[in-house]
């Protein structure tokens, strides 16, 4: 699993590639933590287009990123989770907490 970071205007986008599961979280956690600390913006998107599955540790990880963004008075949203990932997020009630967008363009305009 890896995390591809890029900026579009004043929005930082974290594109996760692979499964968001316990055994892979340390690598992306450090990448995202470092990028957020160095960011010149407080608008963040987590692109889940290339994520196959998520477990409870992955859900906790996304919540921790969300809390960090909120504590810095920032904006946060998710982009394009697949059906399996969205089902997990719905089951634990996170689709009511996070804004979820089908496309990057839509998300960038909204946050």
PLY file of the C-alpha trace (Angstrom):
ply
format ascii 1.0
element vertex 111
property float x
property float y
property float z
element edge 110
property int vertex1
property int vertex2
end_header
0.00 0.00 0.00
1.18 3.50 -0.71
-0.03 7.07 -0.58
0.35 9.41 -3.54
0.19 13.05 -2.49
-0.52 15.95 -4.82
-1.94 19.43 -4.73
-4.67 20.90 -6.90
-4.95 24.61 -6.25
-5.27 25.00 -2.49
-6.36 21.40 -1.87
-4.07 18.53 -0.85
-5.15 15.15 -2.18
-3.99 11.89 -0.66
-4.48 9.04 -3.12
-4.27 5.72 -1.35
-3.31 2.71 -3.43
-4.02 -0.70 -1.89
-6.06 -1.95 1.03
-6.50 0.24 4.11
-5.86 -2.46 6.66
-3.95 -2.72 9.93
-0.85 -4.34 8.49
-0.31 -1.50 6.00
-1.21 1.60 7.97
2.16 2.70 9.36
3.53 3.64 5.96
0.63 5.84 4.89
0.12 7.25 8.38
3.62 8.72 8.35
3.26 10.08 4.81
-0.04 11.81 5.56
1.13 13.11 8.94
4.23 14.67 7.37
2.32 16.20 4.45
-0.35 17.66 6.72
2.30 19.24 8.95
4.00 20.84 5.93
0.82 21.83 4.09
0.11 25.46 3.31
-3.60 24.75 3.15
-6.17 23.19 5.43
-8.25 21.48 2.73
-7.68 17.75 2.38
-9.21 15.02 0.25
-8.68 11.31 0.70
-9.00 9.62 -2.69
-10.16 6.03 -2.21
-10.48 5.20 -5.92
-7.66 2.63 -5.77
-8.60 1.11 -2.40
-9.96 -2.43 -2.55
-11.00 -2.92 1.07
-10.87 -1.36 4.52
-10.87 -2.92 7.98
-11.65 -1.48 11.42
-8.09 -0.19 11.83
-8.44 1.56 8.48
-11.68 3.15 9.62
-9.94 4.34 12.78
-7.12 5.75 10.68
-9.54 7.78 8.52
-11.27 9.09 11.64
-7.91 10.17 13.10
-7.05 12.07 9.90
-10.48 13.70 10.03
-10.02 14.74 13.67
-6.61 16.24 12.90
-8.06 18.27 10.04
-10.98 19.47 12.18
-8.71 20.45 15.06
-6.91 22.74 12.61
-10.25 24.15 11.40
-9.83 22.51 8.02
-12.02 20.78 5.47
-11.98 17.05 4.76
-13.81 14.74 2.38
-13.54 11.35 0.73
-13.46 10.68 -3.00
-14.89 7.69 -4.82
-14.92 4.77 -2.36
-15.87 1.51 -4.06
-19.01 -0.34 -3.03
-17.25 -2.51 -0.43
-15.47 0.43 1.22
-18.59 2.59 1.19
-20.56 -0.27 2.76
-18.09 -0.43 5.66
-18.21 3.35 6.08
-22.03 3.27 6.08
-22.14 0.40 8.55
-20.12 2.35 11.11
-22.00 5.59 10.39
-19.16 7.55 8.83
-20.98 8.50 5.64
-23.06 10.82 7.84
-19.89 12.35 9.27
-17.77 12.72 6.13
-18.65 14.30 2.85
-18.25 11.65 0.16
-17.93 12.62 -3.50
-17.92 10.55 -6.65
-15.36 12.69 -8.47
-12.29 14.72 -7.63
-13.60 17.79 -9.46
-16.85 17.71 -7.50
-14.96 17.35 -4.19
-12.52 20.18 -4.94
-15.36 22.57 -5.77
-17.29 21.62 -2.64
-14.61 21.93 0.02
0 1
1 2
2 3
3 4
4 5
5 6
6 7
7 8
8 9
9 10
10 11
11 12
12 13
13 14
14 15
15 16
16 17
17 18
18 19
19 20
20 21
21 22
22 23
23 24
24 25
25 26
26 27
27 28
28 29
29 30
30 31
31 32
32 33
33 34
34 35
35 36
36 37
37 38
38 39
39 40
40 41
41 42
42 43
43 44
44 45
45 46
46 47
47 48
48 49
49 50
50 51
51 52
52 53
53 54
54 55
55 56
56 57
57 58
58 59
59 60
60 61
61 62
62 63
63 64
64 65
65 66
66 67
67 68
68 69
69 70
70 71
71 72
72 73
73 74
74 75
75 76
76 77
77 78
78 79
79 80
80 81
81 82
82 83
83 84
84 85
85 86
86 87
87 88
88 89
89 90
90 91
91 92
92 93
93 94
94 95
95 96
96 97
97 98
98 99
99 100
100 101
101 102
102 103
103 104
104 105
105 106
106 107
107 108
108 109
109 110
